[in-house]
């Protein structure tokens, strides 16, 4: 048997090239991880990363509130054969807590509800908006609007702040 032949129970001899490639991959992975950590450390100093996360969490909480309100509206309709005049009529019979009636960004405790409610009828089409929240405006960015549709879908979209003019476009042929 020559030294190159494989023997049962004895692992084959690996070449130095394979182990060097493996070490190179690990070093590249380590550099990528360090770059991400450095980016997170720098961006978290001014709080922008935490503000972005907080803003995203508020939008997600608002989205869940709208889903819960939509289910409560259906339960109300199933019992009364009509929709409530105001969202406040859903609590306490159809909602566990009244905090769902207010967007998490709404700090105005004096207003009855933080959402705009468009009372549906039995003839309201499924794509019609029932509840709208336009209170999310991350620092100087486009406003995030959440809309609960009659069919139970929640649409999340970006809109320009009111009064903002659209970007100017140059006519074709002019530079």
C-alpha positions as CSV (number, residue, x, y, z in Angstrom):
1,X,0.0,0.0,0.0
2,X,1.4,3.4,-0.9
3,X,1.2,6.3,1.4
4,X,-1.4,8.0,-0.9
5,X,-3.9,5.2,-0.7
6,X,-6.7,5.5,1.8
7,X,-6.8,3.0,4.6
8,X,-10.0,2.1,6.5
9,X,-10.2,3.9,9.8
10,X,-7.5,6.4,9.0
11,X,-8.6,9.9,8.0
12,X,-7.2,11.2,4.7
13,X,-4.4,13.7,4.8
14,X,-5.7,17.2,4.0
15,X,-3.6,19.6,1.9
16,X,-2.4,22.9,3.4
17,X,-4.4,24.8,0.7
18,X,-7.8,23.7,2.0
19,X,-7.0,24.7,5.6
20,X,-5.6,28.0,4.5
21,X,-8.8,28.7,2.5
22,X,-10.9,27.9,5.6
23,X,-8.9,30.2,7.8
24,X,-9.2,33.0,5.1
25,X,-13.0,32.5,5.1
26,X,-13.1,32.8,8.9
27,X,-11.0,35.9,8.9
28,X,-13.3,37.5,6.3
29,X,-16.3,36.6,8.4
30,X,-14.7,38.1,11.5
31,X,-14.0,41.4,9.6
32,X,-17.6,41.6,8.4
33,X,-18.9,41.1,12.0
34,X,-16.5,43.8,13.3
35,X,-17.6,46.2,10.5
36,X,-21.3,45.7,11.5
37,X,-20.5,46.2,15.2
38,X,-18.6,49.4,14.4
39,X,-21.5,50.7,12.3
40,X,-23.9,50.0,15.1
41,X,-21.7,51.7,17.7
42,X,-21.3,54.8,15.6
43,X,-24.9,55.1,14.5
44,X,-26.2,54.5,18.1
45,X,-24.2,57.5,19.5
46,X,-26.6,60.1,18.1
47,X,-29.7,57.9,18.9
48,X,-30.8,57.6,15.3
49,X,-30.8,53.8,15.4
50,X,-32.9,53.8,18.6
51,X,-35.3,56.4,17.2
52,X,-35.7,54.3,14.0
53,X,-36.4,51.2,16.0
54,X,-38.9,53.0,18.3
55,X,-40.7,54.5,15.3
56,X,-40.9,51.0,13.7
57,X,-42.3,49.5,16.9
58,X,-44.9,52.3,17.2
59,X,-46.0,51.6,13.6
60,X,-46.2,47.8,14.3
61,X,-48.2,48.4,17.5
62,X,-50.6,50.7,15.6
63,X,-51.0,48.0,12.9
64,X,-51.8,45.4,15.6
65,X,-54.3,47.8,17.2
66,X,-56.1,48.3,13.8
67,X,-56.3,44.5,13.3
68,X,-57.8,44.2,16.8
69,X,-60.2,47.1,16.1
70,X,-61.3,45.4,12.8
71,X,-62.1,42.2,14.7
72,X,-64.0,44.1,17.3
73,X,-66.0,45.9,14.6
74,X,-67.0,42.6,13.1
75,X,-68.1,41.2,16.5
76,X,-70.1,44.4,17.2
77,X,-71.7,44.1,13.7
78,X,-72.5,40.4,14.3
79,X,-74.3,41.2,17.6
80,X,-76.1,44.5,16.6
81,X,-76.4,44.2,12.8
82,X,-74.9,47.6,12.4
83,X,-71.6,49.3,13.1
84,X,-70.9,51.5,16.1
85,X,-71.3,55.3,15.7
86,X,-67.9,55.8,17.5
87,X,-65.0,53.5,18.2
88,X,-65.4,54.1,22.0
89,X,-68.6,52.0,21.8
90,X,-66.4,48.9,21.3
91,X,-65.0,49.0,24.8
92,X,-65.5,47.1,27.2
93,X,-67.8,44.6,25.5
94,X,-65.7,43.9,22.3
95,X,-62.2,45.1,23.4
96,X,-60.1,43.9,26.4
97,X,-58.5,47.3,26.9
98,X,-59.3,50.9,25.8
99,X,-55.7,51.5,24.9
100,X,-56.3,49.9,21.5
101,X,-58.5,52.9,20.7
102,X,-55.5,55.2,20.6
103,X,-52.4,55.2,18.4
104,X,-49.2,54.7,20.5
105,X,-47.8,58.0,19.2
106,X,-51.0,59.9,20.2
107,X,-50.2,61.7,23.5
108,X,-53.4,63.8,23.6
109,X,-55.4,62.2,26.4
110,X,-58.3,64.7,25.9
111,X,-59.4,63.5,22.5
112,X,-61.8,60.6,22.6
113,X,-59.9,58.4,20.0
114,X,-56.7,58.7,18.2
115,X,-57.9,57.1,15.0
116,X,-60.1,58.6,12.3
117,X,-63.2,56.3,11.9
118,X,-65.3,56.2,8.9
119,X,-68.5,54.4,9.9
120,X,-69.3,51.7,7.4
121,X,-72.7,50.5,6.3
122,X,-73.7,47.1,4.9
123,X,-73.2,48.5,1.4
124,X,-69.6,49.6,2.0
125,X,-67.3,48.0,-0.5
126,X,-64.5,45.7,0.9
127,X,-61.7,48.0,-0.3
128,X,-63.1,51.1,1.5
129,X,-61.2,52.6,4.4
130,X,-62.8,52.2,7.8
131,X,-60.1,53.4,10.2
132,X,-57.1,55.6,9.3
133,X,-54.0,56.6,11.4
134,X,-51.8,59.3,10.0
135,X,-49.9,60.2,13.2
136,X,-46.6,58.5,12.3
137,X,-44.0,61.0,10.9
138,X,-40.4,59.9,11.6
139,X,-38.1,62.9,12.0
140,X,-38.5,64.9,8.8
141,X,-39.3,61.9,6.6
142,X,-42.5,61.0,4.7
143,X,-45.5,60.3,6.9
144,X,-46.4,56.7,7.5
145,X,-50.2,56.1,7.1
146,X,-52.0,53.0,8.2
147,X,-55.4,52.2,6.8
148,X,-57.8,49.5,7.9
149,X,-59.9,48.3,5.0
150,X,-63.4,46.9,5.3
151,X,-62.2,43.5,4.3
152,X,-59.8,43.5,7.4
153,X,-56.6,44.2,5.5
154,X,-54.2,46.8,7.0
155,X,-52.4,48.9,4.5
156,X,-49.2,50.7,5.5
157,X,-47.9,53.3,3.1
158,X,-45.8,56.4,2.9
159,X,-47.3,59.8,2.0
160,X,-45.8,63.2,1.5
161,X,-46.5,65.6,4.4
162,X,-49.3,68.0,3.5
163,X,-48.1,71.2,2.0
164,X,-44.9,69.5,0.6
165,X,-44.5,70.1,-3.1
166,X,-43.6,67.1,-5.3
167,X,-40.0,67.0,-6.6
168,X,-39.5,69.1,-9.7
169,X,-38.9,67.3,-12.9
170,X,-37.0,68.8,-15.8
171,X,-38.7,68.6,-19.2
172,X,-37.2,66.1,-21.6
173,X,-34.3,67.6,-23.6
174,X,-33.3,70.1,-21.0
175,X,-30.4,69.6,-18.6
